[in-house]
Amino acid sequence: MSGASIPYHLRQNKAIDRYAFMELLSKIDKFCNICEYSYIGFGGHSLEDFKYIHSYFGISKMISIEEDEEVYKRQQFNQPHNCINCFRKTSSDFINDFQRTDGTIIWLDYTKPSDLRKQIEEFQTIINKLIPLDVIKITLNAHAASYLQAPPGAKSDEIQKSRLEELRRRLGDIFPFAEVTTDMMTQKRLPEALCLVLKFAANLATQGIPDVYFQPITSFSYSDGQEMLTVTGIILEQEQETNFFDRTHIKEWGLSNTNWGKPQKINVPNLTVKERLYIDALLPNSDADIIQSKLGFSFDKNDKNSLEMLNTYVLFYRQSPFFSRILI
C-alpha cells in the first residue's frame, strides 16, 4: 500500500520525515508511555518503519496492513521481529473492523491520488475510533500533475482552474470551499491545499464529540519522485492541551506546526560525505548563506533554489540519514 517503487535507501527526504516522526514520538513520550502503545502502519515489503519504532521505543504490539499479495509475501519473509502481525487486508477493511484496545499510533501512508476521497474518509473514520492521546499520521500524494496533467500549451491559470474543479469533484462534500483557492493548484502549493482539506475533514470528524479535537503537530511536504504531504497529530481533550504542550515542549520544537500552517518543505541537497562533514562542522551556529559562501559552489543552477535546499538541510541536519555501502 505504501510506495514501493523507490528503495528506502534512495529516499532521503522520506527518511528525514521518518526520523522527525521518531523525534516527535519521543517528545510525546514525556506525557504518555509510548512503549505501551500499539503501532499500526503500511509496512511495505521491508517493514522499515516498524524496525525503527520497535528499536526506539520497544513497542511490541505492531500491525502491518497490506493488500498486495506479493508485497505481503515479502513482508512475511523480511519480518524483522516476531511482534509484527502482518495482515493481508485493504486499509478500508482494516479500519472498518478496527476496535481500539490500547493506546494507538497509526500511520496511514497513502500514495494513490485516485483514492483521495476514500483516504480522507478513512482518516475521519479512524479519528472517530480513537480516544485522547492516540496519535495519527497521514501521508497523501500531493503531486499536482497526478490530479490533472497540464496539456501542452495550456495557460497556467487555466490549468489551476481545471485542477481546482477536479479536486472539488473528487472530494465532494468534504472539500473546504472557503479555504482552498485556485492559486493553490500548483506543484509548490498543492500540499498546502491538501493540508487544509485534512483540517476540514478532522474538524468534521470531531464535530459531534464534545471537548475533543485533532491537534496537528507536524506537517511536511517532500519529494523522492512525487510530491507528498504528511501530517501528524494527536487526539486531545480541551483540558489536556496546556499540560500536554507544557510537558512535551512541542511548541518550542523547530519542526512543529501546531496551527495548520503551511507545511515545511523537506528538500535537502544530495551531499557527498566530504560536503556533509564540512557543513555539519559549521552547525548549528552558522546560517545557510554563510555556509553557501564558504563552500564556494551551489547545489542548483538557480542560486535561490540552492540556498533554499541548504536552508532545509540546516533545519533537518540532525534527522538527515547517512547512506553507505556495508558488508554483511
C-alpha positions in Angstrom: 0.0 0.0 0.0 2.8 2.4 0.7 5.1 3.4 -2.1 7.5 0.6 -3.0 8.9 1.6 -6.4 11.8 3.6 -5.0 14.1 1.7 -2.5 14.2 3.2 1.0 17.9 3.8 0.8 17.3 6.2 -2.1 14.5 8.2 -0.4 16.4 10.6 1.8 13.6 13.1 2.1 11.1 10.5 3.3 13.8 9.2 5.7 14.1 12.7 7.2 10.3 12.7 7.6 10.5 9.3 9.3 13.3 10.4 11.7 11.3 13.6 12.6 8.4 11.3 13.4 10.7 9.4 15.8 11.7 12.6 17.5 8.1 13.7 17.8 7.1 10.4 19.4 10.0 10.8 21.9 8.5 14.2 22.9 5.0 12.7 23.3 6.6 10.0 25.4 7.2 12.7 28.1 3.5 12.9 28.5 2.4 9.3 28.0 4.2 6.0 27.9 4.7 5.3 24.2 6.2 1.8 24.8 2.7 0.6 25.9 1.1 1.7 22.7 0.2 -0.3 19.6 1.7 0.8 16.3 -0.3 0.3 13.0 1.0 1.1 9.6 1.5 0.2 6.0 4.9 -1.6 6.3 5.7 -2.2 2.7 7.9 -5.1 1.7 10.7 -4.1 4.1 8.7 -3.1 7.2 11.3 -0.3 7.7 9.2 1.9 9.9 8.4 -1.0 12.2 12.1 -1.7 12.7 12.7 1.9 13.7 9.8 2.3 16.0 10.5 -1.0 17.8 14.1 -0.1 18.1 13.4 3.4 19.5 10.6 2.7 21.9 10.3 -1.1 22.4 6.7 -1.2 21.2 5.8 -4.9 20.9 2.2 -4.7 19.7 2.6 -3.9 16.0 0.2 -4.4 13.0 1.1 -4.0 9.3 -1.7 -3.8 6.7 -1.0 -4.8 3.1 -3.4 -5.6 0.3 -0.9 -6.7 -2.4 -0.3 -10.4 -2.3 3.3 -10.3 -3.4 4.3 -7.5 -1.1 2.6 -9.4 1.7 4.7 -12.5 0.9 7.8 -10.4 1.0 6.8 -8.9 4.4 6.5 -12.4 5.8 10.0 -13.3 4.5 11.5 -10.0 5.7 9.8 -9.7 9.0 12.5 -8.4 11.4 10.7 -9.1 14.7 8.1 -11.6 15.7 6.0 -8.9 17.4 4.8 -7.6 14.0 1.5 -9.1 12.9 1.1 -8.8 9.1 -2.4 -8.7 7.7 -3.4 -9.0 4.1 -6.3 -6.6 4.0 -7.3 -3.3 2.4 -6.9 -0.3 4.6 -10.7 0.3 4.4 -11.5 -3.3 5.6 -9.0 -3.0 8.4 -10.3 0.4 9.6 -13.9 -0.7 9.4 -13.1 -3.8 11.5 -10.7 -2.0 13.9 -11.5 -2.0 17.6 -9.2 0.1 19.8 -7.9 -1.8 22.9 -4.6 0.1 23.7 -3.0 3.5 23.2 -2.6 3.7 19.4 -0.2 5.2 16.9 -1.4 4.8 13.3 0.4 5.9 10.1 -1.9 6.0 7.1 0.8 6.1 4.4 -1.2 6.5 1.2 0.2 7.0 -2.3 -2.6 6.9 -4.9 -4.2 10.3 -5.8 -7.1 8.5 -7.4 -8.3 7.3 -4.0 -8.1 10.7 -2.3 -11.7 10.8 -1.2 -11.6 7.2 0.3 -8.3 8.1 2.1 -9.8 11.2 3.7 -12.9 9.2 4.8 -10.6 6.5 6.3 -8.8 9.3 8.2 -12.1 10.6 9.5 -13.2 7.0 10.5 -10.0 6.3 12.5 -10.3 9.7 14.3 -13.8 8.6 15.5 -12.4 5.2 16.7 -9.6 6.6 18.7 -9.5 8.4 22.0 -7.4 11.2 23.6 -3.7 10.8 23.4 -3.8 8.5 20.4 -1.6 9.6 17.5 -2.4 9.7 13.8 -0.1 10.3 10.9 -1.3 10.5 7.3 0.6 10.8 4.1 -1.1 11.9 0.8 0.1 12.2 -2.8 0.4 16.0 -3.3 1.9 15.8 -6.9 -0.2 18.4 -8.8 0.2 16.6 -12.2 -1.2 13.4 -10.6 -4.5 15.2 -10.2 -4.5 16.8 -13.6 -1.7 16.8 -16.2 -1.1 20.1 -17.8 -1.9 19.9 -21.5 0.8 21.3 -23.9 0.4 25.0 -24.4 -2.2 25.5 -21.7 -2.0 28.7 -19.7 -1.2 28.4 -16.0 -4.4 30.0 -14.8 -6.5 27.6 -17.0 -4.5 24.6 -15.6 -5.1 25.8 -12.0 -8.8 26.3 -12.5 -9.2 22.8 -14.0 -7.2 21.3 -11.1 -9.4 23.0 -8.6 -12.5 21.7 -10.3 -11.0 18.2 -10.4 -10.2 18.3 -6.7 -13.7 19.5 -5.9 -15.1 16.7 -8.0 -13.1 14.0 -6.2 -13.8 15.3 -2.7 -17.4 16.4 -3.0 -18.8 17.5 0.4 -15.5 17.2 2.2 -13.9 19.9 0.1 -13.3 23.2 2.0 -14.7 25.7 -0.5 -13.9 28.7 1.8 -10.2 27.9 2.2 -8.8 26.1 -0.9 -8.3 28.6 -3.7 -7.3 28.4 -7.4 -3.8 29.8 -6.8 -3.0 26.8 -4.6 -3.3 24.4 -7.6 0.4 24.5 -8.4 3.2 22.0 -7.8 4.5 24.2 -5.0 1.3 25.0 -3.2 -0.9 21.8 -3.6 0.5 20.4 -0.3 -0.8 23.5 1.4 -4.3 22.9 -0.1 -4.4 19.3 0.9 -3.4 20.3 4.4 -6.5 22.5 4.6 -8.6 19.5 3.3 -7.3 17.5 6.2 -8.1 20.3 8.7 -11.6 20.5 7.3 -12.0 16.7 7.5 -10.7 16.4 11.0 -13.0 19.2 12.2 -16.0 17.4 10.7 -14.9 14.1 12.3 -14.8 15.6 15.8 -17.8 17.8 15.4 -20.1 15.6 17.5 -17.6 14.8 20.2 -17.6 17.5 23.0 -14.3 18.9 24.0 -12.2 16.5 21.9 -10.3 17.6 18.8 -7.5 16.6 16.4 -4.4 18.6 17.3 -1.9 18.9 14.4 1.8 18.7 15.5 3.8 18.5 12.3 3.2 18.9 8.6 5.9 18.3 5.9 6.0 18.1 2.1 8.8 16.3 0.3 9.6 14.6 -3.0 11.6 11.5 -3.7 9.9 11.1 -7.1 6.5 12.6 -6.5 5.5 15.4 -4.1 3.9 14.1 -0.9 2.2 15.7 2.1 2.5 14.2 5.6 0.6 15.5 8.7 0.9 14.1 12.2 -1.4 15.0 15.1 -2.8 13.7 18.4 -6.3 13.4 19.7 -6.7 15.7 22.7 -9.3 16.9 25.2 -9.5 20.6 25.6 -8.5 20.4 29.2 -5.3 18.4 28.3 -3.9 21.0 25.9 -2.0 23.3 28.2 -0.5 20.5 30.2 0.4 18.5 27.1 2.4 21.3 25.5 4.0 22.4 28.7 5.4 18.9 29.4 6.4 17.9 25.8 7.8 21.4 24.7 6.5 20.6 21.2 5.6 24.2 20.5 9.2 25.2 21.2 10.5 22.5 18.8 11.7 23.9 15.5 9.9 21.3 13.4 6.4 21.7 14.9 3.4 23.1 13.2 0.5 23.2 15.6 -1.9 25.6 13.9 -2.4 24.0 10.4 0.1 26.4 8.9 1.9 26.0 5.6 3.7 22.6 5.5 7.5 22.7 6.0 9.3 21.6 2.8 11.9 18.9 3.0 14.3 19.1 0.1 17.9 18.6 1.2 20.7 18.6 -1.3 22.4 15.3 -2.3 25.6 15.7 -0.4 28.9 13.8 -0.7 30.4 12.6 2.6 33.0 15.4 2.4 30.4 18.0 1.8 28.3 16.8 4.7 31.1 16.6 7.2 32.2 20.1 6.2 28.7 21.6 6.6 28.0 19.7 9.8 31.2 21.1 11.4 29.7 24.6 10.8 26.4 23.8 12.5 24.4 24.6 14.5 25.8 28.1 14.8 26.0 29.2 11.1 23.3 30.4 8.7 22.8 28.9 5.3 24.0 31.9 3.4 27.3 31.9 5.4 27.8 28.2 4.7 27.0 28.8 1.0 29.7 31.4 0.7 32.2 29.2 2.5 31.5 26.3 0.2 32.2 28.3 -2.9 29.7 26.4 -5.1 25.9 25.9 -5.4 23.7 22.8 -5.3 21.5 24.1 -8.1 21.9 26.3 -11.2 19.5 28.7 -9.6 21.2 30.3 -6.6 17.9 30.9 -4.8 17.0 27.2 -5.1 20.4 26.2 -3.9 20.1 28.4 -0.8 16.6 27.0 -0.1 18.0 23.5 -0.2 20.8 24.4 2.1 18.4 26.2 4.5 16.3 23.0 4.6 19.4 20.9 5.4 20.3 23.4 8.2 16.8 22.8 9.7 16.9 19.0 9.2 20.5 18.0 9.5 20.0 16.1 12.7 17.3 14.0 11.1 19.2 13.5 7.8 20.2 9.9 7.2 23.7 8.6 6.4 23.7 6.2 3.5 26.7 4.0 2.9 27.7 0.7 1.4 28.5 -2.0 4.0 29.4 -5.7 4.0 27.0 -8.0 5.9 
